[in-house]
């Protein structure tokens, strides 16, 4: 890291221009998207009311801090978000506590994804899951509020409640994720949660077990009986190859892992060359007398290897590719979450950093929530890759949330 000076580190003009153009000259906050450029007072002039705002601060004493970044990193386009004048001031109030770097990085990524879609002629409402509020639960002694980023990472020991938070987020769209919370809890520990989202108008989906043994659903304060929030979910399961198969079927296996119909898996494989990342460049199915098998061209391996001949991490790369494309397509019409729950896949700093940089790009307009057990993590690297890190500490019913995880290596 280069040495930081005590002076304010401003963006160069070309950086401001780049950030403005990437944002379509619109404010990047999901609740705004105001146009910031237009005609001036006379035919020879234009007017711009937007600003390239710093995500990590331009000086050591500024809001949100410098995050240990070098002068070059502070000045780079990666540390800039385009905002209207009103919101450029707002995000710095209260020393930036309400708009931490991870949230601004998320807003920037989501907004650029929307602009990229519009540039391609696809005009859709901006979908965003804002937050999860837990009113009562077996985990926390008090209510808690969790703001989500484009990439949100829950970390903590096993049994502390990471999977519970994933369940409660998913329950806004699918009540099956509530089945294990039905019985065995006292009245004050029964689950009552609220998911806030934008589409682009703000909405609140409330789910509660407080008065009966089945969940009561409300949308914007009105009882709906069933989930009606227009959220889409991709929640991969753990990959396990069945033993003793008479006739192996990779299509059925992958459909089960991803929670998709086999028609959808076939269509996603067809989309990989044009809409995926460079981790997997091609995937296809072939049927022979022994079974129905997937073959793939995976980066770093020989092309055309069978799925069952890949390493575990390479298999996950194929599954991740399909999950990302599915979530990206769904996000074109509705707020979408890709939830990578603890234990489904083995995640570490390198994996999260690599995929964080991919998932934060404008090519993927959905949000990702991941949860992993506590282990050696370089949290500074993960935050810069776009992950909002939330640590769960303690034991139920007195779990606490730590949003200010600053140690470089945990």
C-alpha positions as CSV (number, residue, x, y, z in Angstrom):
1,X,0.0,0.0,0.0
2,X,1.3,3.5,-0.8
3,X,1.6,6.1,1.9
4,X,-1.5,8.1,2.6
5,X,-1.1,11.9,2.7
6,X,-3.1,14.1,5.1
7,X,-4.6,16.1,2.2
8,X,-7.9,15.3,0.5
9,X,-7.4,12.9,-2.5
10,X,-9.8,14.1,-5.3
11,X,-10.8,12.3,-8.4
12,X,-9.3,13.3,-11.7
13,X,-11.6,14.7,-14.3
14,X,-11.4,11.6,-16.5
15,X,-12.4,9.5,-13.5
16,X,-15.5,11.7,-12.8
17,X,-16.5,11.5,-16.5
18,X,-16.1,7.7,-16.5
19,X,-18.2,7.2,-13.4
20,X,-20.9,9.5,-14.7
21,X,-21.1,7.8,-18.1
22,X,-21.1,4.3,-16.5
23,X,-24.1,5.5,-14.3
24,X,-25.9,6.9,-17.3
25,X,-25.7,10.3,-15.6
26,X,-28.3,9.0,-13.1
27,X,-28.1,8.9,-9.3
28,X,-27.0,5.4,-8.2
29,X,-29.2,5.2,-5.1
30,X,-32.0,2.7,-5.7
31,X,-34.6,5.1,-4.3
32,X,-33.6,7.9,-6.6
33,X,-32.0,7.3,-10.1
34,X,-32.6,11.0,-10.8
35,X,-31.1,12.3,-14.1
36,X,-28.2,14.6,-13.4
37,X,-27.4,16.1,-16.8
38,X,-29.5,18.2,-19.2
39,X,-29.8,21.5,-21.0
40,X,-28.1,24.6,-19.7
41,X,-29.4,28.2,-19.7
42,X,-28.5,28.7,-23.4
43,X,-28.2,26.4,-26.4
44,X,-24.4,26.3,-26.1
45,X,-24.3,24.9,-22.6
46,X,-25.4,21.8,-20.6
47,X,-25.9,21.4,-16.9
48,X,-24.7,18.6,-14.6
49,X,-25.9,18.3,-11.1
50,X,-24.3,15.0,-10.2
51,X,-21.2,14.2,-8.3
52,X,-18.6,11.4,-8.2
53,X,-18.7,10.7,-4.5
54,X,-16.0,8.8,-2.6
55,X,-17.0,5.4,-1.3
56,X,-14.0,5.1,1.1
57,X,-13.2,8.6,2.2
58,X,-10.9,11.1,0.4
59,X,-9.1,11.9,3.6
60,X,-8.2,10.1,6.8
61,X,-10.8,11.9,8.9
62,X,-13.6,11.6,6.4
63,X,-16.9,9.6,6.6
64,X,-16.4,5.8,6.3
65,X,-12.6,6.1,6.7
66,X,-10.0,5.2,4.1
67,X,-10.1,1.4,4.6
68,X,-6.3,1.2,4.6
69,X,-6.3,2.0,0.8
70,X,-3.4,3.6,-1.0
71,X,-3.7,7.1,-2.6
72,X,-4.1,5.4,-6.0
73,X,-6.9,3.2,-4.8
74,X,-8.7,6.1,-3.1
75,X,-8.5,8.1,-6.4
76,X,-9.5,5.2,-8.6
77,X,-12.9,4.8,-10.4
78,X,-13.5,1.6,-8.2
79,X,-13.8,3.9,-5.2
80,X,-16.3,6.3,-6.9
81,X,-20.1,6.2,-7.1
82,X,-22.2,8.7,-9.1
83,X,-24.9,10.5,-7.1
84,X,-27.2,13.4,-7.4
85,X,-26.1,16.5,-5.4
86,X,-28.7,15.8,-2.6
87,X,-27.6,12.2,-2.1
88,X,-23.9,13.0,-2.4
89,X,-24.4,15.1,0.8
90,X,-26.8,12.6,2.5
91,X,-24.5,9.6,2.3
92,X,-21.8,11.6,4.3
93,X,-24.1,12.7,7.1
94,X,-23.6,11.1,10.6
95,X,-20.1,10.2,9.5
96,X,-21.4,7.8,6.8
97,X,-22.8,5.3,9.3
98,X,-26.0,4.8,7.4
99,X,-24.2,4.3,4.1
100,X,-21.1,2.1,4.8
101,X,-18.7,1.3,1.9
102,X,-20.2,-2.2,1.3
103,X,-23.6,-0.7,0.8
104,X,-22.4,2.0,-1.6
105,X,-20.4,-0.6,-3.5
106,X,-23.6,-2.6,-3.8
107,X,-25.7,0.3,-4.9
108,X,-23.1,1.2,-7.6
109,X,-23.0,-2.4,-8.9
110,X,-26.8,-2.7,-9.0
111,X,-27.2,0.6,-10.7
112,X,-24.6,-0.1,-13.4
113,X,-26.3,-3.5,-14.0
114,X,-29.6,-1.6,-14.7
115,X,-27.9,0.9,-17.0
116,X,-26.2,-2.0,-18.8
117,X,-29.6,-3.6,-19.4
118,X,-31.2,-0.4,-20.6
119,X,-28.2,0.1,-23.0
120,X,-29.1,-3.3,-24.4
121,X,-32.8,-2.2,-24.9
122,X,-34.1,-4.0,-21.8
123,X,-36.1,-1.6,-19.5
124,X,-37.1,-3.1,-16.2
125,X,-37.9,-1.8,-12.7
126,X,-34.9,-1.8,-10.3
127,X,-35.2,-4.8,-8.0
128,X,-33.5,-4.7,-4.6
129,X,-34.0,-6.5,-1.3
130,X,-33.2,-3.7,1.2
131,X,-33.2,-5.4,4.6
132,X,-34.3,-8.1,7.0
133,X,-35.8,-7.1,10.3
134,X,-36.2,-9.7,13.0
135,X,-38.9,-8.7,15.5
136,X,-38.7,-11.9,17.5
137,X,-36.9,-15.2,17.2
138,X,-35.0,-18.0,19.0
139,X,-31.7,-16.3,18.1
140,X,-31.9,-12.8,19.4
141,X,-33.1,-11.4,22.7
142,X,-34.1,-8.2,21.0
143,X,-35.2,-7.1,17.5
144,X,-32.4,-6.7,15.0
145,X,-32.2,-4.9,11.6
146,X,-29.9,-6.1,8.8
147,X,-29.3,-4.0,5.7
148,X,-28.3,-6.1,2.7
149,X,-25.7,-5.3,0.1
150,X,-25.4,-6.6,-3.4
151,X,-23.1,-9.2,-1.8
152,X,-23.8,-10.0,1.9
153,X,-21.7,-12.5,3.9
154,X,-22.8,-14.0,7.2
155,X,-20.0,-15.6,9.2
156,X,-19.9,-17.3,12.6
157,X,-19.6,-20.6,14.4
158,X,-21.9,-23.5,13.6
159,X,-25.3,-23.3,15.3
160,X,-25.2,-19.5,15.7
161,X,-28.0,-18.8,13.2
162,X,-26.5,-18.1,9.8
163,X,-28.8,-20.6,8.1
164,X,-31.8,-19.2,10.0
165,X,-31.2,-15.7,8.5
166,X,-31.1,-17.3,5.0
167,X,-34.4,-19.2,5.8
168,X,-36.1,-16.0,6.9
169,X,-35.0,-14.0,3.9
170,X,-36.2,-16.8,1.6
171,X,-39.5,-17.2,3.5
172,X,-40.8,-13.9,2.0
173,X,-41.2,-15.8,-1.3
174,X,-41.5,-19.5,-0.3
175,X,-43.1,-20.7,2.9
176,X,-41.3,-24.0,2.8
177,X,-38.3,-22.4,4.3
178,X,-40.3,-21.9,7.5
179,X,-41.0,-25.5,8.3
180,X,-38.3,-26.0,10.9
181,X,-39.5,-23.0,12.8
182,X,-43.1,-24.2,13.3
183,X,-42.9,-25.9,16.7
184,X,-41.0,-26.0,20.0
185,X,-40.6,-22.3,20.8
186,X,-42.0,-20.2,23.5
187,X,-44.3,-17.3,22.7
188,X,-41.5,-14.7,23.0
189,X,-39.1,-16.7,20.9
190,X,-41.5,-17.4,18.0
191,X,-40.4,-16.2,14.6
192,X,-41.6,-12.9,13.4
193,X,-39.6,-11.2,10.6
194,X,-40.0,-8.5,7.9
195,X,-38.3,-8.3,4.5
196,X,-38.1,-4.8,2.9
197,X,-37.6,-4.6,-0.8
198,X,-37.9,-2.2,-3.8
199,X,-39.4,-2.9,-7.1
200,X,-38.7,0.2,-7.4
201,X,-41.3,1.3,-4.9
202,X,-40.7,0.3,-1.3
203,X,-42.6,-2.7,0.1
204,X,-42.6,-4.7,3.3
205,X,-43.4,-8.5,3.5
206,X,-44.0,-9.6,7.1
207,X,-44.0,-13.3,8.2
208,X,-45.0,-14.3,11.7
209,X,-45.7,-17.4,13.8
210,X,-46.9,-15.3,16.7
211,X,-50.5,-16.3,16.8
212,X,-50.6,-19.8,15.3
213,X,-48.6,-22.8,14.2
214,X,-48.5,-21.7,10.6
215,X,-47.2,-18.4,9.3
216,X,-49.2,-15.3,8.9
217,X,-48.2,-13.4,5.7
218,X,-48.7,-9.6,5.2
219,X,-47.7,-7.4,2.3
220,X,-47.6,-3.7,3.1
221,X,-49.7,-4.2,6.2
222,X,-52.4,-6.3,4.5
223,X,-52.9,-10.0,5.2
224,X,-52.3,-12.1,2.2
225,X,-52.4,-15.7,3.7
226,X,-49.7,-16.8,1.2
227,X,-46.4,-15.3,0.1
228,X,-47.1,-12.6,-2.5
229,X,-43.8,-10.7,-2.5
230,X,-42.5,-10.8,-6.1
231,X,-39.0,-12.1,-5.1
232,X,-37.1,-14.8,-6.9
233,X,-34.8,-17.2,-5.2
234,X,-31.9,-19.5,-6.4
235,X,-30.8,-21.6,-3.4
236,X,-28.3,-24.4,-4.5
237,X,-28.1,-27.5,-2.4
238,X,-25.1,-29.6,-1.5
239,X,-23.8,-31.7,-4.5
240,X,-23.8,-35.4,-3.7
241,X,-23.4,-38.1,-6.3
242,X,-25.7,-41.0,-5.5
243,X,-24.1,-44.3,-4.9
244,X,-25.2,-47.4,-6.7
245,X,-27.0,-45.7,-9.6
246,X,-28.4,-48.1,-12.1
247,X,-28.3,-45.4,-14.8
248,X,-26.6,-42.1,-13.8
249,X,-28.5,-39.0,-14.7
250,X,-26.5,-35.7,-14.4
251,X,-29.5,-33.7,-15.7
252,X,-31.7,-34.8,-12.8
253,X,-28.9,-34.4,-10.3
254,X,-28.1,-30.8,-11.3
255,X,-31.8,-29.9,-11.5
256,X,-32.2,-31.1,-7.9
257,X,-29.1,-29.2,-6.7
258,X,-30.2,-25.9,-8.3
259,X,-33.9,-26.3,-7.6
260,X,-34.7,-25.9,-11.3
261,X,-36.7,-27.9,-13.8
262,X,-34.5,-29.9,-16.2
263,X,-35.9,-27.9,-19.1
264,X,-34.4,-24.8,-17.4
265,X,-31.0,-26.5,-16.9
266,X,-30.8,-27.4,-20.6
267,X,-31.7,-23.8,-21.6
268,X,-29.1,-22.4,-19.1
269,X,-26.4,-24.6,-20.6
270,X,-27.2,-23.2,-24.0
271,X,-26.9,-19.6,-22.6
272,X,-23.4,-20.1,-21.1
273,X,-21.3,-19.0,-24.2
274,X,-23.1,-15.6,-24.5
275,X,-24.1,-14.6,-20.9
276,X,-21.8,-16.5,-18.5
277,X,-18.4,-15.6,-17.1
278,X,-15.1,-17.1,-18.4
279,X,-15.0,-19.8,-15.7
280,X,-17.0,-22.1,-17.9
281,X,-17.2,-21.5,-21.6
282,X,-19.5,-24.4,-22.7
283,X,-21.6,-27.2,-21.2
284,X,-23.8,-29.8,-22.8
285,X,-25.5,-33.1,-22.1
286,X,-25.2,-36.4,-23.9
287,X,-27.1,-39.6,-23.4
288,X,-25.7,-43.1,-24.0
289,X,-26.5,-46.6,-22.8
290,X,-24.9,-45.9,-19.4
291,X,-26.8,-42.7,-18.5
292,X,-27.3,-39.0,-19.1
293,X,-24.1,-37.1,-18.7
294,X,-22.9,-33.5,-18.6
295,X,-19.7,-32.4,-20.3
296,X,-18.1,-29.0,-19.8
297,X,-15.2,-26.7,-20.9
298,X,-13.9,-25.4,-17.6
299,X,-11.1,-22.8,-17.3
300,X,-7.9,-24.5,-16.3
301,X,-8.8,-28.0,-17.4
302,X,-8.9,-30.0,-20.6
303,X,-12.0,-29.1,-22.7
304,X,-14.9,-31.6,-22.8
305,X,-14.4,-33.3,-19.5
306,X,-17.4,-35.2,-18.0
307,X,-18.9,-33.5,-15.0
308,X,-18.2,-36.5,-12.8
309,X,-14.6,-36.4,-13.9
310,X,-14.1,-32.9,-12.6
311,X,-12.7,-32.0,-9.1
312,X,-15.2,-30.9,-6.4
313,X,-14.2,-27.2,-6.9
314,X,-14.6,-27.5,-10.7
315,X,-18.0,-29.1,-10.3
316,X,-19.0,-26.1,-8.1
317,X,-17.8,-23.7,-10.8
318,X,-20.1,-25.4,-13.3
319,X,-23.1,-25.2,-10.9
320,X,-22.2,-21.6,-10.0
321,X,-22.2,-20.6,-13.6
322,X,-25.7,-22.1,-14.1
323,X,-27.0,-20.5,-10.9
324,X,-25.6,-17.0,-11.9
325,X,-27.2,-17.1,-15.3
326,X,-30.6,-18.2,-13.9
327,X,-30.5,-15.5,-11.2
328,X,-29.5,-12.9,-13.8
329,X,-32.4,-13.7,-16.1
330,X,-34.9,-13.6,-13.2
331,X,-33.5,-10.3,-12.0
332,X,-34.5,-8.7,-15.3
333,X,-38.1,-8.7,-14.0
334,X,-38.1,-9.2,-10.2
335,X,-35.8,-8.7,-7.2
336,X,-33.7,-11.8,-7.0
337,X,-31.5,-13.4,-4.4
338,X,-28.9,-16.1,-4.9
339,X,-28.5,-17.7,-1.5
340,X,-25.4,-19.8,-0.8
341,X,-26.1,-21.3,2.5
342,X,-23.5,-22.7,4.9
343,X,-22.4,-26.2,4.1
344,X,-23.8,-26.3,0.6
345,X,-20.4,-25.6,-1.0
346,X,-17.0,-25.0,0.5
347,X,-16.3,-21.3,0.4
348,X,-13.1,-19.5,1.5
349,X,-11.4,-16.1,1.0
350,X,-10.1,-16.9,-2.5
351,X,-13.5,-18.3,-3.7
352,X,-15.4,-15.4,-2.2
353,X,-13.0,-12.8,-3.6
354,X,-13.0,-14.3,-7.1
355,X,-16.8,-14.6,-7.3
356,X,-17.3,-11.4,-5.5
357,X,-15.6,-9.5,-8.3
358,X,-17.7,-11.4,-10.8
359,X,-21.1,-11.0,-9.0
360,X,-20.5,-7.3,-8.3
361,X,-20.2,-6.6,-12.0
362,X,-23.1,-4.9,-14.0
363,X,-23.6,-8.2,-15.9
364,X,-25.4,-9.7,-12.9
365,X,-28.3,-7.7,-11.6
366,X,-29.2,-9.9,-8.6
367,X,-28.0,-9.9,-5.0
368,X,-26.0,-12.7,-3.4
369,X,-26.2,-13.8,0.3
370,X,-23.6,-16.3,1.5
371,X,-23.0,-17.9,4.9
372,X,-20.0,-19.8,6.1
373,X,-18.6,-21.0,9.4
374,X,-15.9,-18.9,11.1
375,X,-12.5,-19.7,9.6
376,X,-9.4,-17.9,8.4
377,X,-10.7,-15.0,6.2
378,X,-9.1,-11.9,4.9
379,X,-12.1,-9.6,5.5
380,X,-10.5,-6.5,4.1
381,X,-10.0,-8.3,0.8
382,X,-13.6,-9.5,0.8
383,X,-15.0,-6.0,1.6
384,X,-13.1,-4.5,-1.3
385,X,-14.4,-7.2,-3.5
386,X,-17.9,-6.0,-2.6
387,X,-18.9,-8.3,0.3
388,X,-20.8,-6.7,3.2
389,X,-19.5,-8.9,6.2
390,X,-21.7,-9.5,9.2
391,X,-20.5,-11.7,12.0
392,X,-22.9,-13.6,14.3
393,X,-21.5,-13.9,17.8
394,X,-22.6,-15.7,21.0
395,X,-25.2,-18.4,21.3
396,X,-29.0,-18.5,21.0
397,X,-31.1,-16.8,22.4
398,X,-28.4,-14.2,22.9
399,X,-26.8,-13.9,19.5
400,X,-25.4,-10.5,18.6
401,X,-24.5,-9.1,15.2
402,X,-21.2,-7.4,14.6
403,X,-21.3,-5.1,11.5
404,X,-17.9,-3.5,12.2
405,X,-15.5,-6.3,11.5
406,X,-12.3,-4.4,10.9
407,X,-9.4,-6.8,11.7
408,X,-7.5,-7.5,8.5
409,X,-7.4,-11.3,9.2
410,X,-9.9,-13.0,11.3
